[in-house]
């Protein structure tokens, strides 16, 4: 029989456990009966037979022998107590035997009284009591139990009763096991069935299905992990669907400009003078940068981007980047400053770290209004790490957007205005490059209060004394 259902497998497990427990109880109880309990019963039985033997020996001594009255009463006494009595002299010769002797007719009468055809003597439990008169043994009395043919002994009846109880208990335990298996498996299988149904919907492309988490155990944790997976897949699917539109949008503008200029030249509406050709050149360069960014991002995400590590002074590198961006900041009336601790050196890919700083500082300048400021702080953290914090007084980023700003083609400005943003993959590339160096990027921002992007890079720190430098990039008119 196939057991494809969870409750069937659990039922088999519960039944196996119940039957195993019954079998173990059966073996242990029978072992205890054979050893401890049976020994106890035999000992008590022998003590009773010993007392009977002592009583008969006392009667013999008081009577001065076996008188007729005692001899006649002995078979009935033995029959009433279901015992076999033998009286022998000191030499071992049989004097009398009860309840059965040599008289076959009398023996048959006794058997008729018992209503049986045969009686067995259990000689293994025989007890021998000596008859001592004035310090001399004159004979001995042996007593043994009788087992009547066709009747169960007390031991067998007890065992039969016990085994019957175990069988009944096993049947009850089996029924209970089935009920428990049904209840437990139903409770366990309900969220699993729900997750299976949701997984099939995920397989069909429906990522909106979620499972209800009712517990905090392993199954509840599995349900929570499944919901997180579904949310991630839904977000990735949404990004995948938007990717084509995003790339098309990024390519459409420069291609449209180039096409319109070329058509104007062909229609002789415009002359291909240096100024007009410069516009086409700028759009071609923009296309080239986008393609290069996409290629570099693909290499970084696939792990195929190799780092050219060398000893780099991080403070000096940041100062060079800030010096290059100073005209851009001055053009937008932004104060640009560097606050550097004593120079921090480490093993970095200089070009990649430069690209990260350019992207972050460039974004800070772009999203900071005129009259604002952008500062870059380079310092040592605890352990072998260095931090570069870019702090601006710009528009800030809301909490919902902060969890997506490092995704490809994500733009806080949904209008995708080029005046307020680039292609939308600059931060994605920056994060991947930092990850390749074994570092992280963190962002803290509040709308209207500015943002702080912190780059944490692991490095063997080496400090040299150097004063902090401030680059003021406000325009003279400010």
C-alpha positions, 0 to 999 in steps of 0.5 A: 500500500502506498502512503503518499499522504502525510497522515498515513505515514504518521499513522503508521509511525504512531501504530508502530510506536504503540505496538513496539511499546506493547511488545516491549511491555509483554516481554518485560512483564513475562520476564519479570514473572519468570524471574521475580514474581514466579520466584516469589510465588514458589517461595510462598508456596513452599513455605505453606507446604513446609507448615503443612509438613510440620503440622503432620509431623507434630500430629505423628509425634503426638499420636505416637505414629499414624493411627487409623483416624489420622490415616483415614483423614489424610487423603481427604486432607490432601485432596482438599488442599490439592497437595500430594503427601508422602510419608517415609521412614528413616530408611526411605521406605514408603509408609503412606501416600495421599491422596492416592495410594495403591488401592485403584478403586479408592483412587478412582473414587477420589478422581470421580470426586475431583471430576477429572481423569488424571492428576499430576504431581508437581515434583519440582516444588516438593518440600521435605520435612523431617520427623524428629523424635527425641533428637532422632530422625525417624522419618520424613514427610514430603509435600508437593502440589497437585496439577489437575489435568484440564485445569489451568494453574494459577500461574497460567491463568495469571499470564493469560489474563495479563496477555489478554490485557496487553492485547486489548491495550494494544488494540486501544493504543492502535485506535488512539494512535490512528486518532492522534495521527489524524489530528496531528497530521491534519494540524501539521499538514494544513500549513504545508498544503497551503504552502504547496498550493502557493508554491504551485501558484508561484510556479505558474507565475502568480507571486501574490499568494501568501500563506497564513502563519499561525505558529512560531515553531519550525513550520511557522518559520517555514511559512515566514521564510516562504512569504519572504521568498514570495515577496522577493520573487514578486519584487524580482519579477516586477524588476524583470518586467520593468527592466526592458522598459527601463533599458528602452527608456534609457536608450530611447532619449539618446537615440531619438536625439541622434536620429532627429539630428541626422534626419535634420542634416539629411533634410538640410534643416540643420547644418552639421556644424561642430556645435550640432555634432557636439550634441550627437557626440554627447548622446553617443557618449551617454550610450557608451557609459550606459553600456559600460555600466551595464557590462560592469554591473553584470561582471560584478554580479557574476563574480567575473570582475577582477580587482587590481589591488594595491596599496592606496591612501584612502584619504588622499584618494577621497581628496582627489575625487573631491577636487575633481568634483569641486567645479560641479559643486561650485556650479550648483552653489554647494559647499564641498568639504573633506574631513579626514583623520590621519591618512588611512592606507589599505589594499584596494582597487583604486579605480573601483573605490574612486568610482564608488566615491564619485557615484556617491558624492555626485549623487549627493551634489545632484540632490542637494539644493543650492546653498546646501553642503556635502561633506565627506568624512574619512576615519578609522573604525574599531578593528581593521576597517575604514569608513567613508561617510558622505553627508549631505543636506539634500532632500532626503529619502523616505524609508520605503525608497531606502530599501530599493535605492540599490536596485537596478534602474530604481529611481526615487524620481519616478519621472526619470528626469535626467536633471535629477538622476542618471540611469539608475544603476550608479548606486547598484554598481557602487554597492557591488564594488564595495561588496567585492572589497568585502565591505558594506554600504549603509544609508541613513536618511530623512525626508527634508533633512538630508542623507548619510551614505557610509562605506565600510571597508575592511583593511589592515589600517596604517596611519600617518600624521596628516591634518584634515583638509577643507575644500570650500566650493561655494561660488564667489557670489554666495 
